[in-house]
Amino acid sequence: MSKHLFQLFFVICYLAAGGVLAQNKQGTGLPISKANAVIKVDGVLDEADWSRAVAATQFFLNYPVDSLPPAFQTEARLTYDEDFLYVSFVCYDDDRPSVVQSLRRDIEWSLNDNVGVYLDPFNDFTNGFYFTITPYGVQSEGIMSNGGADPQLSYNNNWDNKWYSAVSRHADRWVAELAIPFKSFRYNRNEPEWNVTFVRQDLKRNEVSSWIATPIQFIPASFAYSGRLQWQTPAPHAGTNISIIPYGVASFAQDKEEGTSDNVYTAGFDAKVAITSSLNLDLTVNPDFSTVEVDRQVINLTRFEFQFPERRQFFLENSDLFSAPGFTSLTQPFFSRRIGLAEDTTGNLEKVPILYGARISGKLGPKWRVGLMNMQTRETEALGLPAQNYTVAVVQKQVLERSNFDVFLVNKESLGLGEYEPTQFYHESLIKDFWNGTDTVPKLSEYNRVVGTDFNLITADNKWSGKAYYHYSFDNFSDTDRYSFGGFAAYNTRKVSLMSGFIGLGNNYNAEVGFVPNLAVYPGTTGGIVMGDLKFYPKSGPLVMLMPGITVDTNFIPDGTQTDQNLALRYAMNFRSTALFTATLRNVFQKLPEDFDVLDPEGDSVLLKGEEYQWNEFELRYTSDSRKLFTYIITIRGGEFYNGHRNGLSGTVSYRVQPYGSFSLTGDYNNIVLPPEYGSAKFLLLSPRLDFTLTDKLFLTTFVQYNDRYDNVNLNARFQWRYKPASDFFIVYTENYFPEHFSSKNRALVFKLTYWLNI
């Protein structure tokens, strides 16, 4: 029976019975009972306890429509014993091949068939965990924040933990069986009900369905649309819950430019200690991050620093608590990548050795969360950095149904600096201009502190969200204009999305452990933004949704001068084939507060302070059907640019050899033509990448990044063997070349072994 006939038959049956389509509403209960016998995780649900378990059924579509059941249904069940929470799924299907990108862990959710459980074990509708699996048994787990309301910010799959699973595939279904140790996540065992939901993506049909019916404008995994996992008896105590993760590293490096080589053998460990079932202590001694995937390079033609994501495991669990203050990517008083990484004199990021770190984070009672972190780095003479200590403390209180407010402190201490000595080499982050009453002189930044409070609003139905904050910084060279404030309000319904926000920064506000790119450009700033989108849902044809929208943002510096204004008109189309298309037209105004060279940030500026520019530009972006073996994303941009013109082409083409991996090529080309006296330039970034998964435990990633703006070719090859759950052996090779003749600048080879030991 075809998909459409199946749905029509389903509708006729319900209407003939005089009813409406069955939908599980928010708060639907799902009892969970303890297993009477051993559950064998083999993808075969032949244990009697699975037959006794109450099934979560009657999944309903969230996308591409929210008014029908899916073409094929899903059943989810839960049970438990003293050690594990067990989850099973029966995903009914036909014999069409599933869509999976590879066998690599931590899949990109939107590009794979998968099913998962989303848990809020604190019953606060705010924070939780998710565990998903594909028809080929590929695991992915992550942490959720802000109730799961934001698709970009609420889900972090860089979190890694130990759990077990098995999948069996049949002609009319695939079956998944999960065993999640209670020691692998935090929960409130005294809470009789947890928020829970189940979400399935059937990508080959471009369908997303969930156990709790969720309107199309909201994410079906969000806790606003969850059911209630009802414990018949309290969840088991996790017992002694200590995990030790020791590691050993052997690395061999050679620098051809400096004529040096270095062989390093080192060891360290991480530890996780459950103080309570919902409060955790994380420890790290001499951590090593050499096997973390390197940053993807970008061609940044703006005046602002680009924010790369944090992928280091130690900083991830409860990371939303530490990063909650301020606005992400705009005015964050704490950004964990400021610890253990620093720019050298050429602008390249170098590692700063971390001696140790400790972090306590989690729940204190039903309404309180707490986070306390302390990190110590080693003196690094080559970078001009002294030993430094970092402390972050956050206390968050839930108010209303799903809102909260927090107070926080971020403290950075540079140890043993003394007085400024002109002949000594200091890192640029330590030297600040200081007015001594008669002259501006350099002074060393001995300490930096930021304190503040935030209020975060989100309503029970996800329609309204908002934020308001005020922060203040302290240091040893300024005593005025050290504030940061801001806020926004957003409204989201089926047919309209609206948002308005504002920020203010004093010119002496200083968050050295944060991310505040505006203060590297403006001498203080006040700005505002208004966004609006309309949403239309065609009842037939190739389109799922049409979304025209508008954005207006503006910026002023303290003397009242308007420095920026951007007006953007856009039109987005979502296709039933999974393809996406967006067209954007922008009008940009800038009055430069400082000199700027768009062609060479390190060169002599050609665009001068006080000059005004206004231009129009366009951008067209198309993402092809992601279900095909050959896929592509292409972006075309062009139009005016400052006092000249720019055109460019960027995108990614990829071919998938299912399920073993893919080969892709990412590129970004920009051609900037300014008047003859200003100059012109062409920038090219090319990055071929091979992702190959021999099995679901052996992974090889190799990619090259050629960036002619920085005159460099980088090769990175990373082999990973997950020989036991959450335990790995890595081999990583990296080399940098001169692009003209491909001679080596430097190279490094790293061997690393980790082992996850539960006590």
Secondary structure by P-SEA (a helix, b strand, c coil): ccaaaaaaaaaaaaaaacccccccccbbbbbbbbbcbbbbcccccccccccccccccbbbbccccccccccbbbbbbbbbccccbbbbbbccccccbbbbcccccccccccccccccccccccccccbbbbbbcccbbbbbbccccccccccccccccbbbbbcbbbbbcccbbbbbbbbbcccccccccccbbbbbbbbbcccccccccccccccccccccccbbbbbccccccccccbbbbbbbbbbbbbbbbccccbbbbbbbccbbbbbcccccbbbbbbcccccccccccccccccccbbbbbbbcccccccccccccccccccccccccccccccccccccbbbbccccbbbbbbccccccbbbbbbbbbbcccccccccbbbbbbbbbbbbcccccccccbbbbbbbccccccccccccccccbbbbbcccbbbbbbccbbbbbbbbbbbbccccccccccbbbbbbcccccccccccccbbbbbcccbbbbbcbbbbccccccccccccccccccccccbbbbbbbbbbbccccccbbbbbbbbbbcccccccccbbbbbbbbbbbbcccbbbbbbbbbbbbcccbbbbcccccccccccccbbbbbbbbbbbbbccccccccbbbbbbcccccccccccccccccccccccccccccbbbbbbbcccccccbbbbbbbbbbbbbccccbbbbbbbbbbccccbbbbbbbbbbccccccbbbbbbbbbbcccccccccbbbbbbbbbbbcc
